[in-house]
Amino acid sequence: MNIEEFRNYCLSKKGVTEGFPFNETTIVFKVGGKMFALANIEDFEKINLKCKPNIALELREKYEAVKEGYHMNKKHWNTVYVNKDASHELLKKWIDWSYELVFSSLSAKTKAELIIK
């Protein structure tokens, strides 16, 4: 997966916005104003994805590509190295999980507004 594939996949999800709230090189994807994915656009070797804590631990044990979230809450975030042992299909699956985890935490009103857009 390259940065454009990552960006396009994240933006294909309902209600997703992108921005650069931290600096000019870290792209952040949000749904309902909450982050679910981020990456460095200049050095696209890893992405940060939100994950349920128990699953985050399992993924770190099973895949060399998955580490504790870099500069993130290590309980809820994983850093995934995109060119290690994670296939494109797995990366997409983990992006889906991250998006769904954040989307499910939104209020019913916000969810309804995002679905209508």
N, C-alpha and C positions, 0 to 999 in steps of 0.2 A: 504494500500500500504506500502510495506517495501522498504528499500534502494535499494535492488537488482532489484525489480520491477521498481522502479523509474529510476534507472540507465539504465536498459535494454530498457525501453520505450523511454527515451531520445535518446539513441544511435541508436534506430531503425529508426530514422529520417534521411533523406538524408543530407549528408555533416556535420554531427555533430561530434565535437571533445570534449574530456573531459580533464580536467586538474585541477591543484591545485595552481592557481596563488597567492592566499592570504595566505594560510597556509596548513599544512598537513592534516587538517580535513574537509576543505570546498571544496567539489567537484563542479566544474563549467562546465556547458555545453554551448558550443558556436556553432554558425553556421556562416560561413563567418567571423570568428574572433570576433563576437559579442555575448555577453552573452544573454541567454534566460532562464536559470534555474540554481539554485544553492541550495546546502543543506549541512548540517553537517553530515558526514558519521558516526560519533560516537554517536551522539544524534539525530537520525532521527525522529524529531517530527514536523518539519516544512520545507517547501520549499519556495524559492522566485521565483516568476514568473513575467515576464513582461506582461503588460496589457495596453490596451487603457485607457486613464484617465477617460472617462465617464463610461466605463464598470467597471473599478476598483472600483469606488465609489458605483456603483450598487451592486457589489458582496459583498463589505464590509457591506452594509446595509442589505443584504438578508441572508448572511451566517455568523454564529458565528466563523467559521473556518478561515475566511478571514479578515486580518488586513492590515494596512499600511505596506509597505515594510520595514522590519527591516534592518537598516544600508544601505538602498537603497534610491533612489529618490522616495519619497512617492507618487508623482503624477503618476509615470509610473510603479511602482512595487508593488505587493502584497506579503505578507507573508501568506502562507496557512498552517494551522495546519492539518496534515494528518489524525489524529485520532479523529476529531470532526465531524461536520455534513456534510462533503463532501465525497461522495461516490467515489469509484475507478473510475467510469465512469466520474464523474465530474472532478476529478483530471486530468485524461487523456485529457479531453476536454480543460481544462485550460492550460495544457502543450502544447497541439496543438495550442491554440491561441497564446501563448507566442512565440513558434517557428515560426508560420506563420507571426506574427507581425515583428519579427526580420528579417526573410527571405525576406519579402516584402520590407524591407528598404534597401536591398543590391543592388548594381549596377547590371545592366543587365549582364555585363561580369562575375561578381562573381557568380550570379545565374546560368548562363550557365555552368560555370566550375563545380559547385557543382552538377548539374543535370547529367553531363557527367560521373562523378566519380562513 
